[in-house]
Amino acid sequence: MTVTTRWLVIGLIGCAAIVAGGVYIVRNLDVVMDSIVPIASISRTTSTTPVSITLQDTERRGELRFRIPAAYLLRARERRGGSLEIFTVEARFPTLEPLSAPPDVGGRPGSAEYQAALADFNSRIHFYVTNSYVDEKGGDARLRENLLRTFSVARDSGQTTAYELADEDYFGLWRYNQLSCPTAIACRKSDENYLNRAPTTPTVHIVCSAQNLSTNDERFACSAHELYRGFPLFYLIPHSQLNRWSEFESGVRRLLDRFAEDAEQR
């Protein structure tokens, strides 16, 4: 296996995703490792030939079908179509047009190369959907309920992980600072967690990695998680673009709706 230091990261790294069954940690799992891809392993195509893809959970509780133009799909194996556990899409933002080349993610933070890569990265949407079906009808409500329960754990709770509400309305989001508390009086801030305020819209949970923020690598700092028709959906948002989170969310859903509608019309 060829090792490279230049990575395209698409997905949640070290993110706590709270779903209907409680809290599960998306960290170093196959689904995440599958979505951390060496640039050299990504194959691009300009072909607009539709690819038929099916997502079905192992217990056959839910199924999604899509027809996706090949140019949107990052991997050759995904462009073969069929039943998949995951597929990854990249598109130009905000036009939602397919891309012809993977992003250049090189350069040290602060360098001219980095700034050019950041500008290019900010004009893209990266997302993936997995076949781990939750529940189309009640899953979203339970997702919000479990998130709010988790964020209610205060620093004086005696637990090693706690939260504090830092902003009540950050562009339509609640912002919670995650605290690492080895003792009750020695808490330190770690990740940032965001939750959309409106309960009438799909629950969106955004986690911004303290590790990536501390290294000033904001390109991969924030990952959003929500449900799309009962299936987990993940996408990246650069930290400086959090004020546009609803545009990213809307763009991702419009693309998925388009791909699903194309499949339904066949």
N, C-alpha and C positions, 0 to 999 in steps of 0.2 A: 504493500500500500504506500503510495506517495504521500509524504507529509508536507504540508504547506503552511506557512504562517499567515496566509491571507484567506480569510474565511468570509463567506456570506452567511449571516445568521438570520434565520427566518423562524421565529417561534419564541416560546417562553423559556427563559433560562432561570432556574431557581425560583420559579413563581409559585405562590400558593393559589391554587384554583379551588374555590369552594363550590361544590355542586350538591345535587339533591341528597346524596348519601353522606355528606359531611365534608371534611376537608381532605383533599389529596394534594400531594406535592408533586408538581411537574418538574422533576430535577433528575437529570442523568438517566431518564427513561428512554426506551427505544424510540418512542415517537419524537422526542426532542433530539436525540442523537441523529435520527434520520433527517432532521431538518436543519442540522448544522453541516453545511456542505462546502467542501473545498471548491474554490472557484473553478479549478481545472476539471471537476467532475460535472459541471453544468454544461449542457449542450443546448444551444439555441437553434431556433428555426424561424423562418419568416412565413412558414406555411400557415394558411388559414383553414386547412382541412379540419372539419369538426372531429373531435375525439369523444366517444361515448364512454362515460365513467359511471360506475355504480359504487356507492358507499352503503354497506350493510353491516350492522353489528353482528357479532358472533352468535347472539341469541335470536337473531332475526326479528327483533322488536321494531326496528325502524329501517327505512331504506330511502336513499336519495339517488336520483339519476340526473346526470348533467351531460350536455354536449358543449364541449369547450374547444374553441379554435386552438390548434396545436401551438401557435406562437405564444400563448399565455402560459403554457406549462413549462416548468423549469427542467424537468428530467425526461430523458428519452424513455425510461420505463413507464412513466405516466402517460406519455404520448401514445403508448401501445393500447391504452384504454383497458376496459374490462372492470372487474371487481377489484377495488383497491382499499387499503387501510388508510391511506392518506394521499392527498394531492396538494401541490403547492403552486400558487399562481403569483405572477408578478405583472404589474401593469403601470403605465404612465399615470401620474396623478396631476391634475384632476380629470384629464380627458378620458381615462380608463381604456386607452388604446394599448395594444400589446407592445412589448419592447423587442429590440433586435439584438441587444447585447446585455450581459450581466453587468451590474454596477462595479466600478473600480472602488474597492474599499481599502485602498492603501493609504499611506501617509501617516505621520505622527500628528496627534492633536495639536492644532495651532499652526501647522505648516500649510503652505499654499496648496500642496497636493491634497491634504486632508480637507481643506475648505472647498476645493473643487469637487472632491468626492462627496462631501456632505451636501452640497447644493444639488448634485445629481441624485443622491439618495433621497433627499427630501421631495423630489419630484416623482417618486415611485410609491406604489402600494405593494406590500409583500404580505401574503396571507396563506394559511393552509387550513384545511378541514380534515378531521379524523373520523373514523367510523365508530367511535365509542359513544353510542347512542345513550342519551340520558332520559329525556321524557319531553315530547313536544308540547304537551298540554300543561303539565304542572311543574316542569323542570325549571322554567325561568323564575317563577315565584319562589320556589325553594332555594334557587341560587341566590336571589336577593336576600331572603330570610337568613340563610346561613352566613352570607357575607356580613350582614348587619350584626348578627350574633357574635361573629368573630371579632369585628371591629369594636365591640362593646367591652372587650377585655381591657381593663385599665391598668396603669402601672402599679397600683397598689393591690392588684389581685393576687399577687404572690406567684404568678406564672412567669416563665422566662421570656415569653413573647407577649407583648402588650401593644396597644394602639392608642393614639391620641388624635382627636379631630383638630386639624391644623387650619382648614379653610372650609367654610360652610357653603361657598358657592364659587368654585373655580371654573368658570365657563360652563356652568351646568353640572359640575362634579363636586362631590364631597372629597376632600383630600385628607387622608389619614396617614400620619407618620407611624411606621412600624418601629417598635422599640425592642431592643435586646436588653433584657433585665436579669443579669446574673444574680443581683440582689435588688431589693425593693428601692434602694436609694441610689443605685448605680445603673440606671437605664441610659442607653445611648441609641440615637436614631440609626435605623438601618434603611430598609426600602421605603419608598413612597407608594401608597395605595390610593387609587381613585375609584369612585363609584358614582355612576350617573344618578342624579337626584330624582328624576321623573319616574315614578313607579309604573306609569302607563306605557313606557317604551321598553324595548328589550334591555335586560340588565347587562351593563358593560362594566367590567372590572379591569382596571389598568394597573399594572405593577411596574414601577421604575426601579431598576436595580441599583442599589447603593454602590456596588462594586464598579459598574460601568460609569455611573455618575462621578465617582471619585477619581477615575482615570480620565475624565472629560471626554469619554467616547460616547457621546450622546446618540450616535446613530443606532446603537443597539440597546439603548438604556431602557426603553419602555415597550411593554408588550400588552396587548389588550386581549381579553378572553370574553366570549359570550356564546350563546347557543344560536345556531341557525337551524330551524325546524327540528330541534332536538339534538343536533349534532354539534360537538365542540368546534368552535371557530376561533382561530388565533391570528393576530396581525400586529405588525410593528408600527410604532409611532415614535419618531424622534422627539426627544424631550422638549426641544424648542418649538415643536409643533403641537404640543398638548392643547393649546387654545383652539386648534382645528380638529380636535378628536372626533367631533360629530360629522365632519366632512369625510374623514377617513372611514368612519363606521358606515355612513350612508353609501360611500363609493363601493366598499366591499360588498355590502348587501345588494346593491344594484347589479353588480357583476354576477353574483351568485344567482339572483333572481332571473337574470337574462339567460344564464347557462341552464338553469332548471326549466325555464319556459321553453327553450329550444328543444330540450329532451322530451317534454310533454307533448309537443306538437308533432313528434315523429310517430 
